[in-house]
Amino acid sequence: MPKHTNQKFNPIDSILKKFSPIILDGALATELEKQGFDLDDPLWSARVLMENPDAIAKIHADYFRKGADVAITSSYQATIEGFAQRGIRKEKAIELIKKTVLLARGARDEVWKEIKKTNRPKPLVAASVGPYGAYLADGSEYKGNYKISDVELKKFHRPRLEALIEAGADLLALETIPSLQEAKVLISLLEEFPETSAWLSFTLKDGKSISDGASLQECASAVHNRQQVAAIGVNCAPISDASAAVEEFYKYTNKPIIVYPNSGERYNPETKTWCGSTDGSFETQSEVWFKNGARIIGGCCRTSPEHIESLYRKWRG
Protein backbone atom coordinates (compact mmCIF):
# COMPACT_ATOMS: atom_id res chain seq x y z
CA MET A 1 0.00 0.00 0.00
CA PRO A 2 1.28 3.56 -0.75
CA LYS A 3 2.20 5.78 2.16
CA HIS A 4 -0.47 8.14 3.46
CA THR A 5 -0.37 11.78 2.44
CA ASN A 6 0.41 14.06 5.37
CA GLN A 7 -1.25 17.46 5.56
CA LYS A 8 -0.90 20.14 8.22
CA PHE A 9 -4.61 19.89 8.98
CA ASN A 10 -4.47 16.09 9.39
CA PRO A 11 -3.62 15.13 12.99
CA ILE A 12 -4.28 11.44 12.31
CA ASP A 13 -1.20 10.91 10.16
CA SER A 14 1.10 12.80 12.52
CA ILE A 15 0.07 10.57 15.44
CA LEU A 16 0.28 7.36 13.41
CA LYS A 17 3.95 8.06 12.76
CA LYS A 18 4.67 7.33 16.43
CA PHE A 19 1.61 5.52 17.77
CA SER A 20 -0.28 2.80 15.94
CA PRO A 21 -3.04 2.00 16.35
CA ILE A 22 -4.71 5.17 17.55
CA ILE A 23 -7.13 4.28 20.35
CA LEU A 24 -10.59 5.87 20.26
CA ASP A 25 -13.00 6.18 23.16
CA GLY A 26 -16.15 4.10 23.56
CA ALA A 27 -19.86 4.72 24.00
CA LEU A 28 -21.06 7.93 25.60
CA ALA A 29 -24.78 7.18 25.75
CA THR A 30 -24.18 3.78 27.37
CA GLU A 31 -22.29 5.43 30.21
CA LEU A 32 -24.95 8.12 30.63
CA GLU A 33 -27.63 5.43 30.90
CA LYS A 34 -25.56 3.64 33.54
CA GLN A 35 -25.67 6.86 35.53
CA GLY A 36 -29.45 6.90 35.37
CA PHE A 37 -30.06 9.37 32.56
CA ASP A 38 -33.14 8.71 30.44
CA LEU A 39 -32.12 8.93 26.78
CA ASP A 40 -35.44 7.83 25.33
CA ASP A 41 -35.73 11.15 23.61
CA PRO A 42 -35.33 12.44 20.04
CA LEU A 43 -32.35 14.47 21.25
CA TRP A 44 -30.71 11.39 22.80
CA SER A 45 -27.47 12.39 24.57
CA ALA A 46 -27.96 16.02 23.47
CA ARG A 47 -30.68 16.18 26.11
CA VAL A 48 -28.02 15.66 28.79
CA LEU A 49 -25.94 18.35 27.12
CA MET A 50 -28.69 20.80 28.06
CA GLU A 51 -29.50 19.41 31.49
CA ASN A 52 -26.24 18.10 32.96
CA PRO A 53 -23.16 18.86 30.82
CA ASP A 54 -20.79 18.02 33.68
CA ALA A 55 -21.84 14.37 33.34
CA ILE A 56 -20.64 14.37 29.75
CA ALA A 57 -17.32 15.97 30.67
CA LYS A 58 -16.77 13.34 33.35
CA ILE A 59 -17.26 10.51 30.87
CA HIS A 60 -14.81 12.08 28.46
CA ALA A 61 -12.29 12.31 31.30
CA ASP A 62 -12.89 8.66 32.25
CA TYR A 63 -12.08 7.53 28.72
CA PHE A 64 -8.96 9.67 28.57
CA ARG A 65 -7.76 8.21 31.87
CA LYS A 66 -8.33 4.70 30.56
CA GLY A 67 -6.10 5.41 27.56
CA ALA A 68 -8.19 6.92 24.77
CA ASP A 69 -6.23 8.98 22.26
CA VAL A 70 -9.41 10.53 20.87
CA ALA A 71 -12.69 11.70 22.40
CA ILE A 72 -15.74 11.87 20.17
CA THR A 73 -17.97 14.78 21.20
CA SER A 74 -21.62 14.58 22.26
CA SER A 75 -22.81 16.38 19.12
CA TYR A 76 -24.00 13.26 17.27
CA GLN A 77 -27.65 14.18 17.69
CA ALA A 78 -27.16 17.87 18.47
CA THR A 79 -28.62 19.76 15.51
CA ILE A 80 -30.23 23.14 14.99
CA GLU A 81 -33.40 21.46 13.71
CA GLY A 82 -33.54 19.06 16.64
CA PHE A 83 -33.15 21.82 19.20
CA ALA A 84 -35.71 23.93 17.35
CA GLN A 85 -38.32 21.27 18.03
CA ARG A 86 -37.72 22.03 21.73
CA GLY A 87 -38.24 25.72 21.16
CA ILE A 88 -34.53 26.51 21.26
CA ARG A 89 -33.52 29.34 18.98
CA LYS A 90 -30.72 28.99 16.44
CA GLU A 91 -28.23 31.12 18.38
CA LYS A 92 -28.65 29.01 21.51
CA ALA A 93 -28.50 25.79 19.50
CA ILE A 94 -25.17 26.81 17.98
CA GLU A 95 -23.90 27.64 21.46
CA LEU A 96 -24.88 24.15 22.65
CA ILE A 97 -23.24 22.49 19.64
CA LYS A 98 -20.01 24.39 20.33
CA LYS A 99 -20.23 23.38 23.97
CA THR A 100 -19.79 19.72 23.02
CA VAL A 101 -16.29 20.53 21.81
CA LEU A 102 -15.46 22.69 24.81
CA LEU A 103 -16.52 19.94 27.22
CA ALA A 104 -14.28 17.38 25.52
CA ARG A 105 -11.35 19.80 25.25
CA GLY A 106 -11.68 20.73 28.92
CA ALA A 107 -11.67 17.07 29.96
CA ARG A 108 -8.68 16.37 27.70
CA ASP A 109 -6.63 19.25 29.08
CA GLU A 110 -7.48 18.32 32.67
CA VAL A 111 -6.43 14.70 32.27
CA TRP A 112 -3.34 15.52 30.21
CA LYS A 113 -2.00 17.62 33.09
CA GLU A 114 -2.38 14.56 35.32
CA ILE A 115 -0.63 11.99 33.12
CA LYS A 116 1.72 13.29 30.41
CA LYS A 117 2.94 9.78 29.69
CA THR A 118 5.45 9.23 26.92
CA ASN A 119 3.73 6.11 25.59
CA ARG A 120 0.73 8.03 24.28
CA PRO A 121 0.11 11.18 22.24
CA LYS A 122 -1.73 14.22 23.51
CA PRO A 123 -5.35 13.21 22.87
CA LEU A 124 -7.50 14.71 20.14
CA VAL A 125 -11.07 15.94 20.16
CA ALA A 126 -13.10 14.67 17.20
CA ALA A 127 -16.38 16.50 16.73
CA SER A 128 -19.19 14.07 15.98
CA VAL A 129 -21.28 14.81 12.91
CA GLY A 130 -24.07 12.26 12.94
CA PRO A 131 -26.22 11.52 9.90
CA TYR A 132 -29.47 13.18 8.94
CA GLY A 133 -31.13 9.97 10.06
CA ALA A 134 -30.06 10.58 13.66
CA TYR A 135 -32.08 13.81 13.67
CA LEU A 136 -35.10 11.89 12.34
CA ALA A 137 -34.76 9.53 15.34
CA ASP A 138 -36.49 6.72 13.45
CA GLY A 139 -33.61 4.34 12.78
CA SER A 140 -32.83 5.87 9.38
CA GLU A 141 -29.11 5.87 10.19
CA TYR A 142 -29.29 2.11 9.63
CA LYS A 143 -31.12 2.42 6.30
CA GLY A 144 -30.13 5.66 4.58
CA ASN A 145 -33.39 5.95 2.66
CA TYR A 146 -34.00 9.62 3.40
CA LYS A 147 -35.45 10.70 0.05
CA ILE A 148 -33.88 14.12 0.43
CA SER A 149 -31.88 16.24 -2.02
CA ASP A 150 -28.19 17.06 -1.85
CA VAL A 151 -29.09 20.72 -1.40
CA GLU A 152 -31.27 19.93 1.62
CA LEU A 153 -28.59 17.72 3.15
CA LYS A 154 -25.99 20.47 2.78
CA LYS A 155 -28.33 22.99 4.36
CA PHE A 156 -28.86 20.61 7.28
CA HIS A 157 -25.20 19.79 7.91
CA ARG A 158 -23.40 23.07 7.14
CA PRO A 159 -24.22 25.09 10.30
CA ARG A 160 -23.19 22.27 12.62
CA LEU A 161 -19.88 21.73 10.82
CA GLU A 162 -19.18 25.43 11.03
CA ALA A 163 -19.99 25.58 14.75
CA LEU A 164 -17.88 22.54 15.63
CA ILE A 165 -14.90 23.83 13.69
CA GLU A 166 -15.19 27.31 15.23
CA ALA A 167 -15.25 25.72 18.70
CA GLY A 168 -11.79 24.27 18.12
CA ALA A 169 -12.28 20.59 17.29
CA ASP A 170 -9.08 18.91 16.13
CA LEU A 171 -10.98 17.11 13.39
CA LEU A 172 -14.49 15.99 12.49
CA ALA A 173 -15.97 12.52 12.93
CA LEU A 174 -18.43 12.07 10.05
CA GLU A 175 -19.86 8.98 11.62
CA THR A 176 -22.63 6.40 11.38
CA ILE A 177 -23.24 7.43 7.78
CA PRO A 178 -25.69 5.05 6.07
CA SER A 179 -25.76 6.36 2.51
CA LEU A 180 -23.22 7.11 -0.17
CA GLN A 181 -25.25 10.18 -1.13
CA GLU A 182 -24.85 11.68 2.33
CA ALA A 183 -21.16 10.75 2.43
CA LYS A 184 -20.54 12.59 -0.83
CA VAL A 185 -22.45 15.64 0.44
CA LEU A 186 -20.34 15.75 3.61
CA ILE A 187 -17.11 15.33 1.66
CA SER A 188 -18.17 18.20 -0.57
CA LEU A 189 -18.95 20.38 2.44
CA LEU A 190 -15.46 19.82 3.80
CA GLU A 191 -14.13 21.85 0.88
CA GLU A 192 -15.76 24.92 2.43
CA PHE A 193 -13.43 24.44 5.43
CA PRO A 194 -10.08 23.72 3.74
CA GLU A 195 -7.99 23.60 6.93
CA THR A 196 -10.19 20.89 8.46
CA SER A 197 -9.82 17.13 8.22
CA ALA A 198 -12.32 14.41 9.03
CA TRP A 199 -12.75 10.69 9.19
CA LEU A 200 -15.69 9.07 7.45
CA SER A 201 -17.27 5.97 8.96
CA PHE A 202 -20.31 4.07 7.75
CA THR A 203 -23.02 1.81 9.09
CA LEU A 204 -23.25 -1.53 7.33
CA LYS A 205 -25.74 -3.74 5.58
CA ASP A 206 -23.14 -6.50 5.65
CA GLY A 207 -19.37 -6.90 5.47
CA LYS A 208 -19.18 -5.64 1.89
CA SER A 209 -21.80 -2.89 1.69
CA ILE A 210 -23.11 0.04 3.68
CA SER A 211 -26.69 0.40 4.88
CA ASP A 212 -28.11 1.79 1.63
CA GLY A 213 -26.54 -1.05 -0.35
CA ALA A 214 -23.59 0.83 -1.86
CA SER A 215 -20.42 -1.27 -1.95
CA LEU A 216 -17.42 -0.47 0.21
CA GLN A 217 -15.44 -0.22 -3.01
CA GLU A 218 -17.72 2.64 -4.13
CA CYS A 219 -17.29 4.32 -0.76
CA ALA A 220 -13.51 4.04 -0.90
CA SER A 221 -13.52 5.40 -4.44
CA ALA A 222 -15.50 8.46 -3.29
CA VAL A 223 -12.67 9.55 -0.96
CA HIS A 224 -9.71 8.39 -3.04
CA ASN A 225 -8.37 11.84 -3.96
CA ARG A 226 -9.91 13.72 -1.05
CA GLN A 227 -6.97 14.76 1.13
CA GLN A 228 -9.24 16.20 3.81
CA VAL A 229 -10.61 12.73 4.52
CA ALA A 230 -8.02 11.46 7.00
CA ALA A 231 -9.46 7.96 7.44
CA ILE A 232 -12.32 5.78 6.28
CA GLY A 233 -14.07 2.87 7.91
CA VAL A 234 -17.01 1.65 9.92
CA ASN A 235 -18.74 2.24 13.24
CA CYS A 236 -21.93 1.21 15.03
CA ALA A 237 -21.94 -2.24 13.45
CA PRO A 238 -21.71 -5.78 14.83
CA ILE A 239 -18.13 -6.94 15.34
CA SER A 240 -18.40 -9.70 12.72
CA ASP A 241 -19.57 -7.32 9.97
CA ALA A 242 -17.07 -4.66 11.02
CA SER A 243 -14.21 -7.14 10.85
CA ALA A 244 -15.19 -8.16 7.34
CA ALA A 245 -15.51 -4.50 6.31
CA VAL A 246 -11.96 -3.72 7.49
CA GLU A 247 -10.63 -6.42 5.18
CA GLU A 248 -12.78 -5.15 2.32
CA PHE A 249 -11.76 -1.52 2.73
CA TYR A 250 -8.08 -2.47 2.78
CA LYS A 251 -8.42 -3.78 -0.76
CA TYR A 252 -9.53 -0.41 -2.08
CA THR A 253 -7.92 2.40 -0.08
CA ASN A 254 -4.52 3.62 1.06
CA LYS A 255 -6.08 5.78 3.77
CA PRO A 256 -5.93 4.72 7.42
CA ILE A 257 -8.87 2.45 8.22
CA ILE A 258 -10.97 3.20 11.27
CA VAL A 259 -13.14 0.68 13.11
CA TYR A 260 -15.25 1.20 16.21
CA PRO A 261 -18.01 -1.39 16.32
CA ASN A 262 -20.66 -2.10 18.89
CA SER A 263 -19.97 -4.55 21.69
CA GLY A 264 -21.39 -7.46 19.69
CA GLU A 265 -25.09 -7.09 20.33
CA ARG A 266 -27.41 -6.07 17.50
CA TYR A 267 -29.70 -3.06 17.63
CA ASN A 268 -33.31 -3.23 16.47
CA PRO A 269 -34.18 0.33 15.34
CA GLU A 270 -37.90 -0.45 15.31
CA THR A 271 -38.11 -1.62 18.92
CA LYS A 272 -35.06 0.43 20.02
CA THR A 273 -33.68 -2.57 21.88
CA TRP A 274 -30.47 -4.61 21.88
CA CYS A 275 -30.23 -8.37 21.63
CA GLY A 276 -27.57 -11.04 21.43
CA SER A 277 -24.24 -11.20 23.22
CA THR A 278 -20.75 -9.78 22.89
CA ASP A 279 -18.32 -11.33 20.41
CA GLY A 280 -15.28 -11.84 22.58
CA SER A 281 -12.80 -9.35 24.00
CA PHE A 282 -11.90 -6.14 22.22
CA GLU A 283 -8.28 -6.80 23.07
CA THR A 284 -8.30 -10.02 21.05
CA GLN A 285 -10.44 -8.61 18.25
CA SER A 286 -8.15 -5.62 17.86
CA GLU A 287 -5.30 -7.92 16.84
CA VAL A 288 -7.41 -9.15 13.93
CA TRP A 289 -8.46 -5.64 12.95
CA PHE A 290 -4.89 -4.38 13.03
CA LYS A 291 -3.60 -7.36 11.05
CA ASN A 292 -6.25 -6.67 8.41
CA GLY A 293 -5.40 -2.99 8.05
CA ALA A 294 -7.15 -1.02 10.80
CA ARG A 295 -5.03 1.74 12.33
CA ILE A 296 -7.68 3.58 14.39
CA ILE A 297 -9.60 1.36 16.81
CA GLY A 298 -12.25 1.97 19.45
CA GLY A 299 -15.79 1.15 20.47
CA CYS A 300 -19.29 2.37 19.73
CA CYS A 301 -22.62 1.44 21.33
CA ARG A 302 -22.58 -0.75 24.45
CA THR A 303 -18.83 -0.44 24.90
CA SER A 304 -17.32 1.07 28.03
CA PRO A 305 -14.16 2.58 29.52
CA GLU A 306 -13.16 -0.99 30.38
CA HIS A 307 -13.15 -1.92 26.69
CA ILE A 308 -10.87 1.02 25.96
CA GLU A 309 -8.62 0.20 28.89
CA SER A 310 -8.16 -3.31 27.45
CA LEU A 311 -7.08 -1.78 24.15
CA TYR A 312 -4.63 0.49 25.94
CA ARG A 313 -3.12 -2.44 27.85
CA LYS A 314 -2.77 -4.40 24.62
CA TRP A 315 -1.14 -1.70 22.51
CA ARG A 316 0.54 0.66 25.01
CA GLY A 317 0.78 -1.18 28.30
C-alpha positions in Angstrom: 0.0 0.0 0.0 1.3 3.6 -0.7 2.2 5.8 2.2 -0.5 8.1 3.5 -0.4 11.8 2.4 0.4 14.1 5.4 -1.3 17.5 5.6 -0.9 20.1 8.2 -4.6 19.9 9.0 -4.5 16.1 9.4 -3.6 15.1 13.0 -4.3 11.4 12.3 -1.2 10.9 10.2 1.1 12.8 12.5 0.1 10.6 15.4 0.3 7.4 13.4 4.0 8.1 12.8 4.7 7.3 16.4 1.6 5.5 17.8 -0.3 2.8 15.9 -3.0 2.0 16.4 -4.7 5.2 17.5 -7.1 4.3 20.3 -10.6 5.9 20.3 -13.0 6.2 23.2 -16.2 4.1 23.6 -19.9 4.7 24.0 -21.1 7.9 25.6 -24.8 7.2 25.8 -24.2 3.8 27.4 -22.3 5.4 30.2 -25.0 8.1 30.6 -27.6 5.4 30.9 -25.6 3.6 33.5 -25.7 6.9 35.5 -29.5 6.9 35.4 -30.1 9.4 32.6 -33.1 8.7 30.4 -32.1 8.9 26.8 -35.4 7.8 25.3 -35.7 11.2 23.6 -35.3 12.4 20.0 -32.3 14.5 21.2 -30.7 11.4 22.8 -27.5 12.4 24.6 -28.0 16.0 23.5 -30.7 16.2 26.1 -28.0 15.7 28.8 -25.9 18.4 27.1 -28.7 20.8 28.1 -29.5 19.4 31.5 -26.2 18.1 33.0 -23.2 18.9 30.8 -20.8 18.0 33.7 -21.8 14.4 33.3 -20.6 14.4 29.7 -17.3 16.0 30.7 -16.8 13.3 33.4 -17.3 10.5 30.9 -14.8 12.1 28.5 -12.3 12.3 31.3 -12.9 8.7 32.3 -12.1 7.5 28.7 -9.0 9.7 28.6 -7.8 8.2 31.9 -8.3 4.7 30.6 -6.1 5.4 27.6 -8.2 6.9 24.8 -6.2 9.0 22.3 -9.4 10.5 20.9 -12.7 11.7 22.4 -15.7 11.9 20.2 -18.0 14.8 21.2 -21.6 14.6 22.3 -22.8 16.4 19.1 -24.0 13.3 17.3 -27.6 14.2 17.7 -27.2 17.9 18.5 -28.6 19.8 15.5 -30.2 23.1 15.0 -33.4 21.5 13.7 -33.5 19.1 16.6 -33.1 21.8 19.2 -35.7 23.9 17.3 -38.3 21.3 18.0 -37.7 22.0 21.7 -38.2 25.7 21.2 -34.5 26.5 21.3 -33.5 29.3 19.0 -30.7 29.0 16.4 -28.2 31.1 18.4 -28.7 29.0 21.5 -28.5 25.8 19.5 -25.2 26.8 18.0 -23.9 27.6 21.5 -24.9 24.1 22.6 -23.2 22.5 19.6 -20.0 24.4 20.3 -20.2 23.4 24.0 -19.8 19.7 23.0 -16.3 20.5 21.8 -15.5 22.7 24.8 -16.5 19.9 27.2 -14.3 17.4 25.5 -11.4 19.8 25.2 -11.7 20.7 28.9 -11.7 17.1 30.0 -8.7 16.4 27.7 -6.6 19.2 29.1 -7.5 18.3 32.7 -6.4 14.7 32.3 -3.3 15.5 30.2 -2.0 17.6 33.1 -2.4 14.6 35.3 -0.6 12.0 33.1 1.7 13.3 30.4 2.9 9.8 29.7 5.4 9.2 26.9 3.7 6.1 25.6 0.7 8.0 24.3 0.1 11.2 22.2 -1.7 14.2 23.5 -5.4 13.2 22.9 -7.5 14.7 20.1 -11.1 15.9 20.2 -13.1 14.7 17.2 -16.4 16.5 16.7 -19.2 14.1 16.0 -21.3 14.8 12.9 -24.1 12.3 12.9 -26.2 11.5 9.9 -29.5 13.2 8.9 -31.1 10.0 10.1 -30.1 10.6 13.7 -32.1 13.8 13.7 -35.1 11.9 12.3 -34.8 9.5 15.3 -36.5 6.7 13.4 -33.6 4.3 12.8 -32.8 5.9 9.4 -29.1 5.9 10.2 -29.3 2.1 9.6 -31.1 2.4 6.3 -30.1 5.7 4.6 -33.4 5.9 2.7 -34.0 9.6 3.4 -35.5 10.7 0.1 -33.9 14.1 0.4 -31.9 16.2 -2.0 -28.2 17.1 -1.9 -29.1 20.7 -1.4 -31.3 19.9 1.6 -28.6 17.7 3.2 -26.0 20.5 2.8 -28.3 23.0 4.4 -28.9 20.6 7.3 -25.2 19.8 7.9 -23.4 23.1 7.1 -24.2 25.1 10.3 -23.2 22.3 12.6 -19.9 21.7 10.8 -19.2 25.4 11.0 -20.0 25.6 14.8 -17.9 22.5 15.6 -14.9 23.8 13.7 -15.2 27.3 15.2 -15.3 25.7 18.7 -11.8 24.3 18.1 -12.3 20.6 17.3 -9.1 18.9 16.1 -11.0 17.1 13.4 -14.5 16.0 12.5 -16.0 12.5 12.9 -18.4 12.1 10.0 -19.9 9.0 11.6 -22.6 6.4 11.4 -23.2 7.4 7.8 -25.7 5.0 6.1 -25.8 6.4 2.5 -23.2 7.1 -0.2 -25.3 10.2 -1.1 -24.9 11.7 2.3 -21.2 10.7 2.4 -20.5 12.6 -0.8 -22.4 15.6 0.4 -20.3 15.7 3.6 -17.1 15.3 1.7 -18.2 18.2 -0.6 -19.0 20.4 2.4 -15.5 19.8 3.8 -14.1 21.9 0.9 -15.8 24.9 2.4 -13.4 24.4 5.4 -10.1 23.7 3.7 -8.0 23.6 6.9 -10.2 20.9 8.5 -9.8 17.1 8.2 -12.3 14.4 9.0 -12.8 10.7 9.2 -15.7 9.1 7.4 -17.3 6.0 9.0 -20.3 4.1 7.8 -23.0 1.8 9.1 -23.3 -1.5 7.3 -25.7 -3.7 5.6 -23.1 -6.5 5.7 -19.4 -6.9 5.5 -19.2 -5.6 1.9 -21.8 -2.9 1.7 -23.1 0.0 3.7 -26.7 0.4 4.9 -28.1 1.8 1.6 -26.5 -1.0 -0.4 -23.6 0.8 -1.9 -20.4 -1.3 -2.0 -17.4 -0.5 0.2 -15.4 -0.2 -3.0 -17.7 2.6 -4.1 -17.3 4.3 -0.8 -13.5 4.0 -0.9 -13.5 5.4 -4.4 -15.5 8.5 -3.3 -12.7 9.6 -1.0 -9.7 8.4 -3.0 -8.4 11.8 -4.0 -9.9 13.7 -1.0 -7.0 14.8 1.1 -9.2 16.2 3.8 -10.6 12.7 4.5 -8.0 11.5 7.0 -9.5 8.0 7.4 -12.3 5.8 6.3 -14.1 2.9 7.9 -17.0 1.7 9.9 -18.7 2.2 13.2 -21.9 1.2 15.0 -21.9 -2.2 13.5 -21.7 -5.8 14.8 -18.1 -6.9 15.3 -18.4 -9.7 12.7 -19.6 -7.3 10.0 -17.1 -4.7 11.0 -14.2 -7.1 10.9 -15.2 -8.2 7.3 -15.5 -4.5 6.3 -12.0 -3.7 7.5 -10.6 -6.4 5.2 -12.8 -5.2 2.3 -11.8 -1.5 2.7 -8.1 -2.5 2.8 -8.4 -3.8 -0.8 -9.5 -0.4 -2.1 -7.9 2.4 -0.1 -4.5 3.6 1.1 -6.1 5.8 3.8 -5.9 4.7 7.4 -8.9 2.5 8.2 -11.0 3.2 11.3 -13.1 0.7 13.1 -15.2 1.2 16.2 -18.0 -1.4 16.3 -20.7 -2.1 18.9 -20.0 -4.5 21.7 -21.4 -7.5 19.7 -25.1 -7.1 20.3 -27.4 -6.1 17.5 -29.7 -3.1 17.6 -33.3 -3.2 16.5 -34.2 0.3 15.3 -37.9 -0.5 15.3 -38.1 -1.6 18.9 -35.1 0.4 20.0 -33.7 -2.6 21.9 -30.5 -4.6 21.9 -30.2 -8.4 21.6 -27.6 -11.0 21.4 -24.2 -11.2 23.2 -20.8 -9.8 22.9 -18.3 -11.3 20.4 -15.3 -11.8 22.6 -12.8 -9.3 24.0 -11.9 -6.1 22.2 -8.3 -6.8 23.1 -8.3 -10.0 21.0 -10.4 -8.6 18.3 -8.1 -5.6 17.9 -5.3 -7.9 16.8 -7.4 -9.2 13.9 -8.5 -5.6 12.9 -4.9 -4.4 13.0 -3.6 -7.4 11.0 -6.2 -6.7 8.4 -5.4 -3.0 8.1 -7.2 -1.0 10.8 -5.0 1.7 12.3 -7.7 3.6 14.4 -9.6 1.4 16.8 -12.2 2.0 19.4 -15.8 1.2 20.5 -19.3 2.4 19.7 -22.6 1.4 21.3 -22.6 -0.7 24.5 -18.8 -0.4 24.9 -17.3 1.1 28.0 -14.2 2.6 29.5 -13.2 -1.0 30.4 -13.2 -1.9 26.7 -10.9 1.0 26.0 -8.6 0.2 28.9 -8.2 -3.3 27.5 -7.1 -1.8 24.1 -4.6 0.5 25.9 -3.1 -2.4 27.8 -2.8 -4.4 24.6 -1.1 -1.7 22.5 0.5 0.7 25.0 0.8 -1.2 28.3 
